[in-house]
Amino acid sequence: MPLALAEYLRHLATRCSRMSRDCNDPVTSKELVIISVELVEKAQAFEAEYAIPHADDSRAADITTREDDDDKK
């Protein structure tokens, strides 16, 4: 769910960025850019917090198997 939220935040950021280019008011345009940057930063924070650890990450869980796992096949 948090990764879906990150994707949605990126979608909103893209919309804000596009609207800022189409906006004729410079103050509003600048605010839309600021909002889009904040949304992307929040999406990155969610992705970093809920990311699956990589194998080279020291926090990654080790996978262990039992010797009799292959015997059951």
WOGI-V840853 format. One record per pair of residues at least 12 apart in sequence whose C-alpha atoms are under 10 Angstrom apart, sorted by the first residue. I is the first residue (numbers start at 1). J is the second residue. D is the distance in Angstrom with one decimal. If there is no record, write none. Layout:
BEGIN
i:I j:J d:D
i:I j:J d:D
END
This chain:
BEGIN
i:1 j:50 d:9.6
i:2 j:43 d:9.1
i:2 j:46 d:6.4
i:2 j:47 d:7.6
i:2 j:49 d:9.1
i:2 j:50 d:7.1
i:2 j:51 d:9.7
i:3 j:43 d:8.2
i:3 j:44 d:9.6
i:3 j:46 d:6.8
i:3 j:47 d:6.1
i:3 j:48 d:9.6
i:3 j:49 d:9.6
i:3 j:50 d:7.2
i:3 j:51 d:8.3
i:4 j:43 d:9.6
i:4 j:46 d:9.6
i:4 j:47 d:9.5
i:5 j:42 d:9.7
i:5 j:43 d:7.5
i:5 j:46 d:8.0
i:5 j:47 d:9.3
i:6 j:39 d:8.7
i:6 j:40 d:8.2
i:6 j:41 d:9.6
i:6 j:42 d:7.5
i:6 j:43 d:4.2
i:6 j:44 d:7.1
i:6 j:45 d:8.4
i:6 j:46 d:6.1
i:6 j:47 d:6.6
i:7 j:40 d:9.4
i:7 j:43 d:7.0
i:7 j:44 d:9.6
i:7 j:46 d:9.6
i:7 j:47 d:9.1
i:8 j:39 d:9.4
i:8 j:40 d:10.0
i:8 j:43 d:8.3
i:9 j:36 d:8.8
i:9 j:38 d:9.4
i:9 j:39 d:5.6
i:9 j:40 d:6.7
i:9 j:41 d:9.2
i:9 j:42 d:7.5
i:9 j:43 d:5.8
i:9 j:44 d:9.4
i:9 j:46 d:9.8
i:10 j:36 d:8.1
i:10 j:37 d:9.5
i:10 j:38 d:9.9
i:10 j:39 d:6.5
i:10 j:40 d:5.6
i:10 j:41 d:9.1
i:10 j:42 d:8.9
i:10 j:43 d:6.4
i:10 j:44 d:9.0
i:11 j:36 d:9.4
i:11 j:39 d:9.0
i:11 j:40 d:9.1
i:11 j:43 d:9.9
i:12 j:35 d:9.2
i:12 j:36 d:7.3
i:12 j:39 d:7.3
i:12 j:40 d:8.8
i:13 j:32 d:8.7
i:13 j:33 d:8.4
i:13 j:34 d:9.5
i:13 j:35 d:7.1
i:13 j:36 d:4.0
i:13 j:37 d:6.9
i:13 j:38 d:8.1
i:13 j:39 d:5.6
i:13 j:40 d:6.3
i:13 j:41 d:9.7
i:13 j:43 d:9.5
i:14 j:33 d:9.6
i:14 j:36 d:6.8
i:14 j:37 d:9.5
i:14 j:39 d:9.2
i:14 j:40 d:8.9
i:15 j:32 d:9.2
i:15 j:36 d:8.0
i:16 j:29 d:8.9
i:16 j:31 d:9.1
i:16 j:32 d:5.4
i:16 j:33 d:6.6
i:16 j:34 d:9.0
i:16 j:35 d:7.1
i:16 j:36 d:5.6
i:16 j:37 d:9.2
i:16 j:39 d:9.4
i:17 j:29 d:8.5
i:17 j:30 d:9.5
i:17 j:31 d:9.8
i:17 j:32 d:6.4
i:17 j:33 d:5.6
i:17 j:34 d:8.9
i:17 j:35 d:8.5
i:17 j:36 d:6.0
i:17 j:37 d:8.7
i:18 j:32 d:8.9
i:18 j:33 d:9.0
i:18 j:36 d:9.5
i:19 j:32 d:7.3
i:19 j:33 d:8.8
i:20 j:32 d:5.5
i:20 j:33 d:6.2
i:20 j:34 d:9.7
i:20 j:36 d:9.3
i:21 j:33 d:8.9
END
